[in-house]
Amino acid sequence: MNAQQLKAIINAIPGNVFFKDTECRYFYASHLCSMLNTAGRPDFTIIGKTDLEVQVQKELGEQYYKEDKELLRTGGEMEYVSRMKFGSDIYYYKIQKRAVHSTDESTGEDRIIGVVGVVTDITQETVLRQRLEYLSSTDALTGLRNRASLMLWLSQPFPTASLPLTVISADFDKLKVLNDNYGHDAGDSYLKAGSKIMQDVLPETAAIYRTGGDEFLIIIGSCGEEEGRSLIGKLEQAFSSCKVESVQMSVSLGAVTLTDAGMSLTDAINLADSRMYEQKREHHASQPRG
């Protein structure tokens, strides 16, 4: 078999492959590999060049080059997913590559002659998986995290690096009034408006969960008791300035701040709930009776 026949065989492989020599220079690359690097430059070839020279995304070029150097040094292999951006579009490619070993027939000596790899486009599968993960962890009405997402977070080890940590339980008062007098669309608007207020007022580090119909839980890492009180004050002020239909927004809040791991997160949530319900009873008692 001559070199031309070997190249024809490689080109016929139902996949996208490349081979780089011991200097990390492309010796062979199939269509997709070339396309990913040339980025639409039809007169440009990657053959004889390293990723440092050809990769349009500089940080990826540096990453690939360092990986190849390591494979040539260790004789190992690796597999991972690489995220690439072309204009406004995001693509995902599974990259599998390994060092190529060759044994000298006369001496029996093993030497590494380069790196071979396979590139597989997994964009469609990745986007679908991300969408399913988003839907399974996100509340459809408010766009906040849902109860399933909270349960998953609570199953993880205690986040000691986030201490002090403040837990705020929130219950939107008057939702039944909205639903009974203006319909469920108004009730949905009430919940969405309140959710937007929480997102606007609270820091980006706050994790906000809708745990029930009108019940929400807020977890803020690196947030002490004083900052927690300040945030609750800002929330109350923002809620008091909002109306849906003719109904003034009202939210009952209860908070707990953990400074160490002495109390479990579940116990902290239960205590925050208890304090929230206490405020809710106060709100109910203060409402005028007809």
Number of C-alpha atoms within 10 A of each C-alpha: 5 6 8 8 10 11 11 10 10 16 16 11 10 7 14 20 23 20 23 24 20 18 16 22 21 23 17 19 22 18 12 16 18 23 16 14 19 17 14 10 10 9 6 13 15 20 15 14 16 21 23 19 15 20 19 16 15 13 11 16 18 15 12 18 19 15 17 29 17 14 21 24 12 12 18 15 18 13 12 10 15 15 12 15 11 11 6 5 7 11 15 18 17 15 17 16 21 21 27 21 15 13 12 10 8 6 7 9 9 11 14 17 18 24 27 21 20 19 19 16 17 14 16 10 11 15 14 11 12 11 11 12 12 15 14 15 18 19 19 12 12 18 17 21 22 22 19 16 19 18 11 10 12 14 8 8 7 13 15 14 9 15 18 18 23 27 27 26 27 25 24 20 18 18 21 14 13 21 15 12 11 15 12 14 11 18 22 18 16 25 22 16 18 24 19 14 17 19 15 12 14 18 12 10 11 18 17 23 26 26 21 12 11 19 17 22 25 18 22 22 19 17 23 17 17 10 13 20 17 11 18 17 12 16 19 17 11 16 19 13 10 17 14 16 14 9 14 14 22 20 21 21 24 22 24 23 23 22 17 13 13 7 10 13 17 10 11 19 21 15 18 23 25 16 19 21 18 15 17 21 11 12 14 13 10 9 8 6 6 3
